[in-house]
């Protein structure tokens, strides 16, 4: 049986809170963060609902204490805030004491600045500093700088909506293999006109609050967020007498190989990912106490993921919920924020509600948990599925 | 722990490198600041209807995959891992400019769908029906080496036995213009022979797709063993040599064991100093090889460096056009090759290859 990789810290900023404590409070008080978009100048404002972090870039810059000359994209700003919380939560004072790296997921990267200054870049000197912030790796490097991670393994993953889950998966393997003693893993994505309009053209944005796993679901709410975990090796945990929040126990990644954007109706990719994760964890389906589903509330995802749940769990699907009605679908960050929520669930023995659910889907009898529920939890499974057929599953546990 | 073998190589670059019967025999001596990949005959590999929808990067990636898999003699792989620094620039530019030019109206989804960084890996998976592990690394000039590291870790533990690894980068017209105004692109054209002595800032920008089939068992077509790979986000220039030596030491080697060093000089007067410290210092007496004078600079071009190292190990010859000095006589065996790359002083990678 695979020995889990210790999680010693976590940090998050999302539409329902600027840190872990605030997120937990919202989750346990059924307070969602869905609203009209305020901080992105878009003509779609009245057409859609989003999960937006209501802090301006200037407020985030101030919180981070960055000089006015900084060239941080909003993705980097959100990421830096969540990553710093995670490192502080892990009680890390000297980041250089152990071989520490960072693996982050993003899909938007610096697109918020690119779409703002696209043509101005050619002539307006004052905006040109952001040209180098466009590429996806820039936000990760900025976070590394904020944490003081130098001369180390720093990389970025972009597999659409499974990016952060894959960053956690790769980070866990880096610890297992001994390549690193410690790694900060997660993801960040900000709202942008690019993604708002992109998903709009795919006609999968709801014009109201999203309703995951509901028969009458109308699509997803986009969101923005960043969340990071700190993973540490067994040796470091021992040497530093670390408080362990939980363990990354299993991981699985597969590809649906069905369609560039849609998931297969039979949920092949998600099925394979869950099966692989169970195998890595050395667990049976019946060992899973709660599933934080991907549950975007699109027609396609919820049907495909539901079928996958039945493929893996038969008629014994554990209690499950999607937390996306709280936060919106935060794209590349989703696997990170839902990892934080999975660990909070384990720590407090709580299942967070799937908001806005009313009518079971006609294709199967799966009904999500709609109220906050106390339940002794040992093992939580979290799915992240995305464009390009990317399917990832993480299993978190209380015990190693 | 199992070893990692490079069982096939495929390169679509600014030179005609997609046919492995040639080894840089015919060179196009560009005299430019931006150079484009030489197109293979795409319709030989992709149905024309599908090809029409694909931007150049996707086409290059799909064809390089087919070439690499054919040479390795495999029909499928356990995992697909790609790297791309900028992602699908052509479709990204199309979608951003459409948003701006039409004030967010009359948009169609095709370019958005194809703009995501994992488009190429997803298309490859679709094409060969590979339901295995599928990852895309997007960390600037460490994108390809990140993919390589991930693959190597899986092959060592036999989590996967055959993995397709590749890097792909395409030039977008607007992005190219934008990088010109911040001097990342050379202000004036240079010929390949002038690159090493260039006194100007920036590099000659390029594009390409470089793919490899890696396995923990050598095939008949095997080019080299991938011994180790190391990536570092930052490294002070005066620590490059000692880091290279430490990397070799971790593999029980010293500088004198290295027969050829493959370097990523791109002629940028501001940043080539890192290479010069090696060529004039630690690796002064080692055979030195470079390639960006032929294939330009892009975020995954270090994969071309691995292509070159792999081909040299298999052929046991070094094309004259890539030699920076002359330290090997033609009879000496080439056993170990070290590749080193960095971009604009950041994103340093070391890749160690061995004859198989």
Interface residues (C-beta under 8 A of the other chain):
Chain A: X42 X43 X44 X106 X107 X109 X111 X114 X115 X118 X119 X121 X122 X128 X131 X132 X134 X135 X136 X137 X138 X140 X141 X144 X149 X150 X151 X152 X153 X154 X155 X156 X157 X158 X159 X160 X166 X170 X173 X174 X177 X179 X193 X194 X197 X198 X200 X201 X202 X253 X254 X255 X256 X257 X258 X259 X260 X261 X268 X269 X272 X386 X387 X388 X389 X390
Chain B: X80 X85 X86 X87 X92 X95 X96 X97 X99 X100 X103 X104 X105 X107 X108 X109 X112 X113 X114 X115 X116 X117 X118 X119 X121 X122 X123 X125 X126 X129 X130 X131 X132 X133 X134 X135 X136 X137 X138 X139 X140 X142 X143 X146 X149 X150 X153 X156 X157 X174 X175 X177 X178 X179 X181 X182 X231 X232 X233 X234 X235 X239 X243 X299 X346 X347
